[in-house]
Amino acid sequence: MGVQTDNVVSEMEFALVVADAEPIKVGAHLRYDAHDPFAVCVSFDAGASDRIEWTFARDLLDQGLWQATGEGDVKIWPRGGAVFLALCSPSGRAVLETHRPAVADFIERTQRLVPAGKESEFIDLDRELNALLS
C-alpha cells in the first residue's frame, strides 16, 4: 500500500543564461503543495546557504511547456528540449534554462495529486479565512 502525500517535490538543475559567457549551473528545488493548489514554488541555490524563492501559477508552468506564456515578472517558453524561465524583480532579471522533460514530469505528478481544473476543490475556505482574519 502506497503512502499518499500532499506534496510533489523535484530537484532540478537550471542554467543561468549569461550574455557573452557560458551558462552558470544553478540547483533548484520545485515544490507543489495540494493545500495551495494553484501555485508552484521554485527555490534556487544562490550560494552558501542562501536561496531565492519564486512562487507562481502552476498553469503558467504547464502552459510554458507548449508555448510562450506569462506577463510581467514571470515568463516561460519552450525551445526544443528546453524550457526557459525569465524572472524579473526590483533587484534584477534572470533567464534560466532547464530540461523540458523534467518540468513535464513535475507537472504530470502535480496533476495526479490535484487534477487541472479541480484546484478549487482542494482549498479549505475556513482555514484561508481564518488566516486572513487573524
C-alpha positions in Angstrom: 0.0 0.0 0.0 1.5 3.4 -1.0 1.6 6.5 1.2 -0.5 9.4 0.0 1.3 12.8 0.2 0.0 16.3 -0.3 3.3 17.5 -1.9 5.3 17.0 -5.1 9.0 17.8 -4.8 11.6 17.7 -7.5 15.3 18.7 -7.6 16.4 20.1 -10.9 19.4 21.8 -12.4 18.9 25.0 -14.3 21.5 27.0 -16.3 21.6 30.8 -15.7 21.9 32.3 -19.2 24.6 35.0 -19.2 25.2 37.3 -22.2 28.6 36.6 -23.8 29.5 33.9 -21.3 29.0 30.2 -20.5 25.8 29.4 -18.7 26.1 29.1 -14.9 24.7 25.9 -13.3 22.1 26.6 -10.6 20.4 23.9 -8.4 16.7 24.3 -7.9 14.0 22.8 -5.8 10.5 22.7 -7.2 7.6 22.2 -4.8 3.9 21.8 -5.2 1.5 21.6 -2.2 -2.1 20.5 -2.6 -3.1 22.9 0.2 -2.1 25.7 -2.2 -3.3 24.0 -5.4 -2.9 26.9 -7.8 0.8 27.6 -7.1 4.2 26.1 -7.6 7.3 27.3 -5.8 10.8 27.2 -7.2 13.7 27.8 -4.9 17.1 28.4 -6.5 20.5 27.9 -4.8 22.1 31.3 -4.5 25.4 30.3 -2.9 26.4 29.4 0.6 23.1 28.7 2.4 21.1 31.4 0.5 18.1 30.5 -1.6 16.0 32.7 -3.9 12.3 31.6 -4.0 9.7 32.4 -6.6 6.0 31.3 -6.4 3.7 31.5 -9.4 0.8 29.7 -11.0 1.0 26.0 -11.8 -0.9 26.7 -15.0 1.8 29.1 -16.1 4.5 26.4 -15.8 2.3 23.9 -17.6 1.5 26.3 -20.5 5.1 27.2 -20.8 5.9 23.6 -21.8 4.0 24.2 -25.0 4.0 27.9 -25.8 5.4 31.2 -24.7 3.3 32.5 -21.8 3.4 34.9 -18.9 3.3 38.6 -18.4 5.2 40.9 -16.0 7.6 39.2 -13.6 7.4 35.6 -14.8 7.6 34.4 -18.4 8.1 30.9 -19.6 8.6 29.4 -23.1 9.8 26.2 -24.7 12.6 25.8 -27.2 13.5 22.3 -28.4 14.1 20.1 -25.4 14.4 23.0 -23.0 12.1 25.3 -21.1 13.2 28.9 -20.4 12.1 30.9 -17.3 12.6 34.6 -17.3 12.2 36.2 -13.8 12.2 40.0 -13.2 12.2 41.7 -9.8 13.3 45.1 -8.4 16.7 43.5 -7.7 17.4 42.3 -11.2 16.5 40.0 -14.1 17.4 36.4 -14.8 16.8 33.9 -17.6 17.2 30.3 -16.7 17.0 27.1 -18.8 16.2 23.6 -17.8 15.2 20.3 -19.4 11.7 20.2 -20.7 11.1 16.5 -19.8 12.0 17.2 -16.1 9.4 20.0 -15.9 6.8 17.9 -17.8 7.3 15.1 -15.3 6.9 17.5 -12.4 3.7 18.9 -13.8 2.3 15.4 -14.5 3.0 14.4 -10.9 1.2 17.6 -9.6 -1.8 16.8 -11.8 -2.0 13.3 -10.5 -2.3 14.8 -7.0 -4.6 17.7 -8.0 -6.1 17.4 -11.5 -6.1 20.6 -13.6 -9.4 22.4 -13.3 -10.1 20.8 -9.9 -7.9 23.1 -7.8 -10.8 24.9 -6.0 -12.0 21.5 -4.6 -8.7 21.3 -2.6 -9.0 24.7 -0.9 -10.0 24.8 2.8 -12.0 28.1 2.8 -12.4 28.2 6.6 -8.7 27.8 7.1 -8.0 30.5 4.4 -10.5 32.9 6.0 -9.0 32.3 9.5 -5.5 33.1 8.2 -6.7 36.3 6.6 -8.7 37.5 9.6 -6.2 36.6 12.3 
